[in-house]
Amino acid sequence: MASEAPARGWDGPSRRRLPRFPMQAVLDVTVLRSGIPDTVPGRAVNVCECGIAAMLAQELVPGEAVAVEVQLSLGAAPLRARAVVRYQDKLRSGLEFVALTAEQREAIRNWAKEAKAEPEVRARTAIAMATKSVGASSVTRRTWSSGAPHPRKKRFGIGWTVFVLIVAFLAGVFWWRWNRGWDELELGLRNPELVFAERPRMQVPADVMGKLLVHRVAPKYPADARKANLQGIIALDIVVGSDGSVVSMRPLNGPDVLAHAAMDALRWWKFEPYRVNGEPTAVETTVAVEFKR
């Protein structure tokens, strides 16, 4: 049975549990609506191990399950992960990663180190600096009213103070809205109600669920496995959520390298929801993925 190594903790300079790094990268978000995949292009704004913030070409709906593909660095395989829309404001979206593997978390850390990305500085710093500037301007005005010598160029101090106040206000609003979205995002799967809602209610035969499969992604044959001539059928026990997405999986046999490749593909599979008495229900089933040269 394949097992994932525990992800190593971040040791970078951040006051948050997980640092957010600014990112300028093209990404694609795939939404499955009415059984038809719809790809929405966009641009990443920042990323952490919990999720990614992005500007997208169209609005998403909070709570929607999506698939995200983003190229972290040139020459490397793109990061593909399932996510849930946790925050939406016009075209700005906060996406929470779901079931990110240890390797994918490590890929984000390695990208940050190789790109020498600095953790985002909160807008609070800008507000504090603006407040100091306002205080300094007030002292200048008091000195001028007392009759002390004052350079002619300081007459523009009031206009500059108003400008700084406006910038500070806008920065504060921006910080509050983005951090509210990210705070919701970082709650992640710690919500026990969400976890409980996706517990399977029954076991469904593989052939029955196979008829409900609407989107299948073929696994990539790992280069290491090809060199070692590893091949065969990997059986996996999976849980299909009430929305038809694969919410958890467990390999039952085979080498780890093939099991991980199979799981990477299964994250993108989509089924029609299995219904009990007309209601979509989370169920457990078994699937088989074949690797052959």
Phi, psi and omega in degrees: 000136181283146176222146182263136177290143180295140181290138179284146181288152179283138180239022181279173182282099178205142176273350179269164178300319176225128182286149174256136182244132176296142183218137174240092183212147177283139178221162175236134176243124181255126179244133179261111181234126182057034178078004182244122179292133179237117182267126181248115178283158179190189180225130179290143178255311174206166186213149170213183183287347178273327184180193185218140175256142187209156169258121186246161183284346176210162183282146173253175181246124178307133182098347179291141172272131183226169172244136183242136175227121182220140179270107181290315181211156181294140178085347180261156177294142180295150175279120178242127182209153172276150182209166176237136178286115181254341185212135179214124176219103186059245181258004177269131182229142172248118185247127179265125177293145178239128176056045177291133181281166178298323179294322180290321176297318179296325179296322178294317179297316181296320177300315182298321180289316181293322179279355183053041181286135178265138177304144182299139175270127182292154180293346178301325178298317179296322180295318179298318179296320180295322179297318178298320180295321179296318178298319179295322180294323179295319178297321179298318181294321180295321179297320181294318181292338180277357177094003179289156179303137182220128180296150183296328184290344180285353179297341180272009183298322182295314178298320179294322179296317178298318179299315180297320179297319179296315179299317180297320180296313180296321178296321179295318178296315180300313181300315183297315184292317181291318181290330174298316179295318181289326177297320176295321181297317185287348173297325172051221182273015177286351178285108184296333180294322179295316181296317182296324183295337183258012175288134183294141180265340182200164177263129181244134179302150183299322182291330178290314180291330178300327178288343180264357181290124182245344180213118182237135176247123180289140180288152175271131180285112182300140181299320180297321179291323179295318179296323181275002180059039177274128178207166182144189182251127178259121176264138181227139172267120185235157173245123178260121183288173181295343177267359178094357179271157178278113186263340175201159182205155180212117179290143182255346182199176171088167178294151181301320185296323178283324179297317179295321178296321178295318180293323178300324179284320184294336179300337184260358180288150180221134179243157165291138182304136174281132186247136173240118184056035178085355183256132176301136187223142173284131184226164177248140179208181180235138175232159179234135179237127184258138174238122177212152183278000000 
